[in-house]
Amino acid sequence: MIRRRFLLGALLGALFCLGWWAGRGITAGRGDLYQNLDVFVEVVQRVQQSYVDPVDAAKIMNGALRGLTHSLDPYSQYLDVKAYEDLQITTQGNYGGVGLVVGLRDGWPVVVSPVEGGPAWSLGIRTGDIIQAVDGVNTSGLALDELAAKLRGKPGTTVRLTVHRDGDDDDHDFTIERQQIITKSVPYAFNLAGGVGYLRLSDFSEDSGAEVRAALARLRAGGATRLLLDLRSNPGGLLEQAVSVTEDFVKPQTLVVYTKGRMKDSDQRYRAAGTTPELGWPVVVLVDRGTASASEIVSGALQDLDRALIVGETTFGKGLVQSVFPLRGHGALKLTTARYYTPSGRCINSIASEHLLDSLEAADAGESDAGDVETIAAHDTTPAPVFHTASGRRVFGGGGIRPDLIVAADTLAPLARALEVRGMPFRFAGRWVGSHPSGIAGAPVSTEMWHAFRAFADTVRAADGSAPWDTERVIIERALRREIARRRGGDAAAARVALETDPVVTRALDVLGRARAARDVFAIAAEPLPRPEHPARPAGRVPEHR
């Protein structure tokens, strides 16, 4: 009873402090705020005294704080202690663990890729290995966050994994000493033909700017004179790192982004501080609907400053600034405090993205009028405001970054999609490489491999007898080459294969291949596509410098 009263007192104290903090900057309506808090405190007391079962005061507090932030926007959140720790790991880019990227297949955790140089990689754990047990505890049905909690821990401690590998009769036990794992924002960067450097930027954590600069130096040393920067499906991250990446391509003191908000010091202007930017390279930036937040700052700034051609699909439109306020002993409050604006004055945030999470929750609850970003945007008939780049080119506001050159992503044919959903190329590649250890990453699919894959798919009933194997063979073979390349050469080798027939990359390479100066990309993109002199044929392998 004493403990319960203590928790209730702590709850009411926390709510009072939160209400005082939230009301500090409010002049009008302050009385209404505190009147509502009085009502809330009365409700909490009534629940505590009269509810049919004993109530956990900590649960009431967590639920109340989540409800409070949920009513604001999709990105403001109350983070409990565990969620706050996860956020810190994401932004810092390092943690204590074994170094594995893991996904789920048929209810089992499967290794997507080991972190190169990490403890799991050093012991020989491979892509495709199924983690059947952690410290003797069966992992079937375990959620990914639960598995992560078991794999992570203080460097120097150990964890035992039981792993099953396709093609092996016996399971393998690995005792792994945890180390400090450093994740990379630039998972790979490599040179293509024609002096084009390809750089994949997957997020914006504490070292993203430094990683991009190091990758640019490697590409330059390999002969690159132009750049393809891939920001597709990049969810964003730290604002400062978005500025740090952008300043690699623009003159010092150039305005990159600015923010506006109600809180003191929320109106800020961020300028490039780099000393040796790369100003001469033609640059194309790839974006899609998953490009959000900090990656929209980069693409929007480079577009406004006429420094890069933006190619792909309109970005997500997440232009709200979140500030994190630690709560002593109770996690943290992640609160939207400002909006992002590009150098031309465009607000990155879209109405559709603000309603996305509400829409998804409504869909989960079975509400028939729930929709997604595209549906919400389609019903928004407000004309997009027009802005202008540094040279006078027209760009559009209204949320997200609209590409200079719109190119839709490729879609999979029905059989290839069904095979990918079930992870068939991924699973087969592990078996094939296990029984054929020698080979070249990205090599063509042999007749023997094709028939072996067909037999494997038949064994697990991945397709029925009427499946269009012959008509989709080229697509399916590319998926096989990609996954086998991943096992023989890592994620970079898999990316090379995946880029070969990517229509967005193909169009970008056409522009970069004809550009001689940085500004040429805009004129070339405006030209009609040249008509092919010969009948169309499947794209071949992306050539590379060796």
Rosetta blueprint (number, residue, H / E / L):
1 M L
2 I H
3 R H
4 R H
5 R H
6 F H
7 L H
8 L H
9 G H
10 A H
11 L H
12 L H
13 G H
14 A H
15 L H
16 F H
17 C H
18 L H
19 G H
20 W H
21 W H
22 A H
23 G H
24 R L
25 G L
26 I L
27 T L
28 A L
29 G L
30 R H
31 G H
32 D H
33 L H
34 Y H
35 Q H
36 N H
37 L H
38 D H
39 V H
40 F H
41 V H
42 E H
43 V H
44 V H
45 Q H
46 R H
47 V H
48 Q H
49 Q H
50 S H
51 Y L
52 V L
53 D L
54 P L
55 V L
56 D L
57 A H
58 A H
59 K H
60 I H
61 M H
62 N H
63 G H
64 A H
65 L H
66 R H
67 G H
68 L H
69 T H
70 H H
71 S L
72 L L
73 D L
74 P L
75 Y L
76 S L
77 Q E
78 Y E
79 L E
80 D L
81 V H
82 K H
83 A H
84 Y H
85 E H
86 D H
87 L H
88 Q H
89 I H
90 T H
91 T H
92 Q H
93 G L
94 N E
95 Y E
96 G E
97 G E
98 V L
99 G L
100 L E
101 V E
102 V E
103 G E
104 L E
105 R E
106 D L
107 G L
108 W E
109 P E
110 V E
111 V E
112 V E
113 S E
114 P E
115 V L
116 E L
117 G L
118 G L
119 P H
120 A H
121 W H
122 S H
123 L L
124 G L
125 I L
126 R L
127 T L
128 G L
129 D L
130 I E
131 I E
132 Q E
133 A E
134 V E
135 D L
136 G L
137 V E
138 N E
139 T L
140 S L
141 G L
142 L L
143 A L
144 L H
145 D H
146 E H
147 L H
148 A H
149 A H
150 K H
151 L H
152 R L
153 G L
154 K L
155 P L
156 G L
157 T L
158 T E
159 V E
160 R E
161 L E
162 T E
163 V E
164 H E
165 R L
166 D L
167 G L
168 D L
169 D L
170 D L
171 D L
172 H E
173 D E
174 F E
175 T E
176 I E
177 E E
178 R L
179 Q E
180 Q E
181 I E
182 I E
183 T L
184 K L
185 S L
186 V L
187 P L
188 Y E
189 A E
190 F E
191 N E
192 L L
193 A H
194 G H
195 G H
196 V E
197 G E
198 Y E
199 L E
200 R E
201 L L
202 S L
203 D L
204 F E
205 S L
206 E L
207 D L
208 S H
209 G H
210 A H
211 E H
212 V H
213 R H
214 A H
215 A H
216 L H
217 A H
218 R H
219 L H
220 R H
221 A H
222 G L
223 G L
224 A L
225 T L
226 R E
227 L E
228 L E
229 L E
230 D E
231 L L
232 R L
233 S L
234 N L
235 P L
236 G L
237 G E
238 L L
239 L H
240 E H
241 Q H
242 A H
243 V H
244 S H
245 V H
246 T H
247 E L
248 D L
249 F L
250 V L
251 K L
252 P L
253 Q L
254 T L
255 L E
256 V E
257 V E
258 Y E
259 T E
260 K E
261 G L
262 R L
263 M L
264 K L
265 D L
266 S L
267 D L
268 Q E
269 R E
270 Y E
271 R E
272 A L
273 A L
274 G L
275 T L
276 T L
277 P L
278 E L
279 L L
280 G L
281 W L
282 P L
283 V E
284 V E
285 V E
286 L E
287 V E
288 D L
289 R L
290 G L
291 T L
292 A L
293 S L
294 A H
295 S H
296 E H
297 I H
298 V H
299 S H
300 G H
301 A H
302 L H
303 Q H
304 D H
305 L L
306 D L
307 R L
308 A L
309 L E
310 I E
311 V E
312 G E
313 E L
314 T L
315 T L
316 F L
317 G L
318 K L
319 G L
320 L E
321 V E
322 Q E
323 S E
324 V E
325 F E
326 P E
327 L L
328 R L
329 G L
330 H L
331 G L
332 A E
333 L E
334 K E
335 L E
336 T E
337 T E
338 A E
339 R E
340 Y E
341 Y E
342 T L
343 P L
344 S L
345 G L
346 R L
347 C E
348 I L
349 N L
350 S L
351 I H
352 A H
353 S H
354 E H
355 H H
356 L H
357 L H
358 D H
359 S H
360 L H
361 E H
362 A H
363 A H
364 D H
365 A L
366 G L
367 E L
368 S L
369 D L
370 A L
371 G L
372 D L
373 V H
374 E H
375 T H
376 I H
377 A H
378 A H
379 H L
380 D L
381 T L
382 T L
383 P L
384 A L
385 P L
386 V E
387 F E
388 H E
389 T L
390 A L
391 S L
392 G L
393 R L
394 R E
395 V E
396 F E
397 G L
398 G L
399 G L
400 G L
401 I L
402 R L
403 P L
404 D L
405 L E
406 I E
407 V L
408 A L
409 A L
410 D L
411 T L
412 L L
413 A L
414 P H
415 L H
416 A H
417 R H
418 A H
419 L H
420 E H
421 V H
422 R L
423 G L
424 M H
425 P H
426 F H
427 R H
428 F H
429 A H
430 G H
431 R H
432 W H
433 V H
434 G H
435 S H
436 H L
437 P L
438 S L
439 G L
440 I L
441 A L
442 G L
443 A L
444 P L
445 V L
446 S L
447 T H
448 E H
449 M H
450 W H
451 H H
452 A H
453 F H
454 R H
455 A H
456 F H
457 A H
458 D H
459 T H
460 V L
461 R L
462 A L
463 A L
464 D L
465 G L
466 S L
467 A L
468 P L
469 W L
470 D L
471 T L
472 E L
473 R H
474 V H
475 I H
476 I H
477 E H
478 R H
479 A H
480 L H
481 R H
482 R H
483 E H
484 I H
485 A H
486 R H
487 R H
488 R H
489 G H
490 G H
491 D H
492 A H
493 A H
494 A H
495 A H
496 R H
497 V H
498 A H
499 L H
500 E L
501 T L
502 D L
503 P H
504 V H
505 V H
506 T H
507 R H
508 A H
509 L H
510 D H
511 V H
512 L H
513 G H
514 R H
515 A L
516 R L
517 A L
518 A L
519 R L
520 D H
521 V H
522 F H
523 A H
524 I H
525 A H
526 A H
527 E L
528 P L
529 L L
530 P L
531 R L
532 P L
533 E L
534 H L
535 P L
536 A L
537 R L
538 P L
539 A L
540 G L
541 R L
542 V L
543 P L
544 E L
545 H L
546 R L
